[in-house]
Amino acid sequence: MSQDKLAIDGGPKTKTKPFGTGKRFGLDEAKELLEALEQNTLFYHFGQKVKTFLGNFNELYGVNYSVATTSGTASIHVALGAAGVTVGDEVITSPITDQGTLIGILYQNAIPVFADLDPHTYNMDPQSIEARITPRTKAILVVHLAGNPADMDAIMAVARRHNVKVIEDCAQSYLTKYKGRLAGTIGDYGCFSTNDFKHISTGDGGIVTVNSGDEQDYLTTHAFADKNFKRFGDTVQKELHYVAPNYRMTELQGAVGIAQLKKLPWICAQRRKFGDRISEGIAGLPGIASHKVEEGNEGTYWFYMLRVDESQLTCTRNEFSKALAAEGIPNGAGYIPAVMYMQPLFQKRQAYLGSHFPFDLTGITYEEGLCPNAEAILQTAIRLTVNEFHTDQDVEETIRAIRKVANHFAKVPAV
């Protein structure tokens, strides 16, 4: 039987052994959890685990201030609140993201505005961002998708020209570097997630870095995550000036975070190695575009997403995806079902049931074709899993499977 015959057509599978796996949690996490329980309090202000977790995170990231939260979604909401985003403001962000990026905008009764993306990095295009700015624009919410850094120098230049805040959504981008600088330390605020599906996990949880270095900015951010209570030292100020949510991290989450954070450099190094190797291994394939990380940057690959050019192949993206799966390589066609502005919430202009508020504060509309690059990315993308527990053999077999399927369907096979 020919080794080149696709598995979906009865040929031999490229990958027959399971992908490598490993345990995320162990005795280190258990020790920290026991210590948390022995404190006789699980409240962050009285215990030491959340404080230690944040102190270790600050040291790793080279920042002075950070605030713990209950999730990455909460982190973004806290950053928006601290940045002063309020009723009727506009926040420019990415149309390819998780809804957690958008919830905080709408909770502040502000209005999401979507910028188009670079077709190769899948990150926000600074020129498109600038074209979307209006007098209502209060912030740019940058999504470093899949652990790949956005073009932060250009984005920061746009923000400074127009005097708007920059918030980095780093839920998928731990230890991602842009020209040697860590994503999450470049904008005014950096927002991280410790959800169970991220590089490190505390079950759920999050962190906001406050990058201005200004203590008052930190105090405002800290209070916004705790009902605007100001808990510092032995005093608690409860005077209420405006609404803020309760997004307090518990000592149990902080305890797990301490142990998880020690593993983060290894986790990210493994993912970077594997993702970069996939790009190297599929370079030059007909009809295949790799997940581009710009020269001088470092990605940490929460996932790997390549694109299929159907004009150079004799199959559709979906057919390619099915053939690759038959070779033993799990994958997904696309990332999210549709760009965010085509979701029912935006098409119905209904953030709250039975109301068009806050959309009715402006004449903004969300129509197909608003961000053509983003729409094309989702129509042509194939998403692969990258995991720190994979082996070198797993990665090489993934590359071989992609090459096998691409060459089979190529109109002009690779030399």
N, C-alpha and C positions, 0 to 999 in steps of 0.2 A: 504493500500500500504506500502511495506517495506521501512523504512527510509534508509536502506542500498543500495537500488536500485539506480543506478546512474541516474542523471537527463537526461543525454544523451540517456538513455534507457527508459525514461518515469517516473523515480522516482522524488521525491520532490527535488527542488533546496536547497542547503545549505544556500545560501545567496539570500535573496529576497529584502532587503532594499538597497538603493543606498549607496555608500561609502560617508563618511563625506567630505565636501568641506569647503572652506573658502576664504576670500579675501586676496590676497597677498599685495595689495597696498591700501592706504587710505589717511587720512588727513595728516599724518606725511610726506609722500612723497610729497603731494601737497604743504605743507608749505615750504619744502626745495626747490622745483622747483620754487615757486614764489620768494623766496629769490634769487635764481640763476638768474632769469630774471631781478630782480630789481638791480642787479649789473651793468647792461648795458653792460655786456660782457659774452660770453659763452666760452671764450678761457681759457684753464686751467692755463696758466702762469699768467694771469691778475686777474682771479677770485680766490675765496677761497674754493669752494665746493670740487674740486678734492683734493686739499691740505688737507682739513679737513677729507675727506673720507680716504685718505691714512694714516693720522695721527691716526685716530681711529682704522684703521686696524692694524697698527704697534703696537699700545698699546695692542690690543686684542691678537696679535700673539707674542708679546715680541720681535720684531725685530726693528732694527734702521732704515733700509732703505727699501723702496719699490717704484715701478714705476707703474703708471697706463697705461693701453693700451686699445685698441678697442675690444679685444676679448681674449678668452683663447688661441686660435690659435696664435694670435699676441704675447701673453705673452711668449709662447714657442719659437717663432722665435726670440724675443728680447733676451731671455736668451741664446739661441744658439749663437747669434751674439756677445753678451757680453762675452761669454765663449771662443770666438775665433774660433768657428767652421767655416771652410772655404772649398774651392773647393777640392774635393777628400777625405776629412775626412770621417770617419765612425762613426755613432752614433748608439749605441745598444739600442733597445727599445722593446716594447711588440707587439706581433702580434694580440692581442685582444684589440682594442682601436678605438677611432674615428680618422678619417683621419686628424683632426686638430693637432694630435700629430706629424704627419709626414710632414705636409706641410712646416713648418719652416726648417726642415732638408734639403728638396729638394730646397727650396728657397736659401739656402746657398750653393747649388750645392754640398752638402755632400750626403752620401749614407746611407740609413737605413739598419741596420742589426738587425735581430730578434732573441731574446732569448726565450727559452721555459718557460712555466709557472708552478707554483705549481698547482696540480690538484684540490686542495681544497680551496685555497684562491684566485686563478685565478690571482695571481701576479707573477712577474718575479722571476725565480729561480736563485739565485746567482751563483750556479755552472754552469748553462747554460750561464749566462752572461760572466763568466770568460773564458769559452771555446770559446766564440765568439771574444774575444779580439785579435787584430792584431796590428802591428806597426802603422796602419792608424787610430786606434780608438782614438777619441778625447773626447767623452762624453758618459755617460750612461743616457738615458732619462727614468726615472722610472714612470710608470703609477700606481697610487693607484686606482685600478679599483673599481668603485661603492662605494667609501668611505671606502675601506678596506686597511689598511696600508701594504705596502710591507715590506720585511725583511731588513730594512735599515741598521742595524749594519753590516750584512754580505755584503751588497751591497757597503757600504762605505769602508769596508776593501778591497774589490776587487778594487775599484776605487783608493784608496791610494797606493795599491801595484803597480798599473800600471800607476799612475800619470795621471788620466783622471778626467774630471769634472763630477759632478752629478747634473742633473736637475730633479726636481720633478714635474710631471704633476698632479696637485691637482684639476683639473677642477671638479671632482666628489667627492672631499674629504675634504670639509670644516670641521674644528675642529675635524678631524680624528686624533687619537693619537696612536703613536708607543712607547710603554714602557714609557708612560707619556709625550712624546715629540710630539708637533704638526707636522703633515705631512706638508711639505713645508718649515720647518725651519731647516731641517737636512742636506740636500744636499747643493750645492753651490748656487742654485737658486730654488725658489718655484714658480710655475705658476698656477694661478687661473683664473676661468672664472665667469663672471656675466651674461652670456647668460640667456635668459628667462627660460630655462629648468633646471637650476642649483638650488642649495639650496637657494641662493638669486639672485635677478635679477635687472639689470639696463637696460634691453632690450638686449643689447650686451655690452661687456666690459671685462676687465681683469686686473690682478695685477701680478707683478713679485716681489718677495722678493729677496733681495740681502743679503745673509746670511754670507758672509765673514766678514762683519763689516768694510770693507775697503772703505773709502770714494771714492777713485779713481775708484774702481769697480762699485760703485753706479753711479758715474758721467758717466762712459762709458755706463752703462745699460740705464740710463735716456736719454742720447743722442741718443742711437740706436733706441729708440722708437719715436724719433722726428727728423728724417732725418739727424741725427748727428749734429743738432743744439744744442749748449750748452746754455741753458737759465737759468741763475742763477743770482739773484739780478737784477740790472738794466742793465746789459750787456748781449748781445747775440753774441756768437761766431759762425760764419757761415762758417769758413774755412773747406773745404771738403777734407777728406783724403781717405775715402772709402764709398761705397754705404750703406745706411741704409734706412729702410722704414719709412713711416709716420703712426704711430699707436697712435695718441693722443686721449685721452679720453676727452669728452666735459664736461662742467660744469653741463649740464642737467643730464648726467649719474652719475657724482659725487654726485649730489644732491640726487638722488634716492638712491644711494649707502649708503649715511649717514644714511638714515632712515631704509634701509634694514638691515644694519649691526647690528643695535640694536636688531633685531629680530633673528639674527643668532643663538645665544646660545639656545634659546627655540626650534627653528626649528631642530637643530641637536640633542638636547636631546630627542625630540619626535621621530625622525627617529631611533635613537639608541635604544630607548625603544621598538619600534615596531619590528625592525629587529631582535633584540636579542630574543624577545618573540617568533617570528616565529621559530627561530632555536631551542629554548627550546621545543616548542610545537610539532615539527615534529621529534624530536630526537628518534632514534630507529626504525623508520619506515622502512620496507623492501623495498629495491630498491631506497631509497631516501637519498641523501647526502646533508646536509645543506650547506649554505654559511659560510665557516669557518672563524672566526676571531680569531687569535691566542691569547692564554691566555696572559693577561697583556696589550693587545691592545684595542682600542675602535673604532668601525666602526660607520659611520654616514649614511650609506645605501642610496646612490642615487638611487639604486634599489636593490632588493634582487634576487639572482640567485641560485637556487638549481639545483642538477643534478639527472637524472634518470638513474638507472642501469637496462637496458632492460633484462639482464641475470637473474635478480631476479623477473621480472614482466612478465605478460602475454600480455603486450601491448608494443607498441613502444613509444618513446618520444613524437612524434606528436599526437598519440592517447591519451596519458596522458594529453597533453596540451589541446586538444579539450574537453576531459571529464571535466577537471578542469574549463574551460570556461563555460561549460554548467551548472556547479554548481553555477555560478554567480561570478566567480573570473577571471577577465581579466588577461591575461598573454601572453607572447611571447615565441615562441620556439627559443631558442638561443638568441644572442644579435646582432651581425652583420652577414651579409650573409655568409661570409667566413673569415678565417684569412687574415690579410692584405696582406701578400705576395702572396696570390692567386688572388688578385684583378687584373683587366686588366692592370693597370698602371705598376705593377711589372712584370706581365707575359710578357708584351710587351716591358718592360724596356723603358718606354716612359713617362718621367716626363714632357717633352715639345713636342708639336706636331711636328712630322717629325724628331725627334732627339732621340738618345739613351744616350745623355749626362744627368747626370754625370755617369750613370751606366757603360759606356764603359771605364771609368778610371780604373776599376778593373775587375777581373774575377768573381765577385760575381754572384751567381744564386739563384733563388727562386723557389724551387720545393716542391711538395706535400710531406709531411712527415718531413719537416724541423723542425717543432715544434710539435711533436706528442701529447703532453699533451694539447696544445692549440687547436689543431684540434679536439681532443676528447671532450674537454669542450663544444665547440660550437655544436657538434653533439648530446650532451646529456643534455644541459642546458634548464631550464625553468626560464624565467625572470618575476618577480612579481613587481608591483608598490608599493613603500613605500612613504607615504606622511604625512607631519606633521599634516594635517587636518583630517586624518583618526581617527576613534574612537577605543576604546578598543574592542568594539563589532565587528567592521570591522576586526580587527586582529584575534580575536578568531574564527570568522566565516571562515576566510581564512585558519586558522590551521585545523579546522574541515573538510573543503572541501578537503584539501590536504590529510588528514588522510583517509577520506572516499574513495577517488579515489585510493590511494596507497593500502589500505587494500583490495579493490575490485579486483585489478589486481595482488595482491601478490601471488607468488607461495606458499609461507609459510606465512600466515597472522601473523601480530604482535600479541603478547600475550597481 
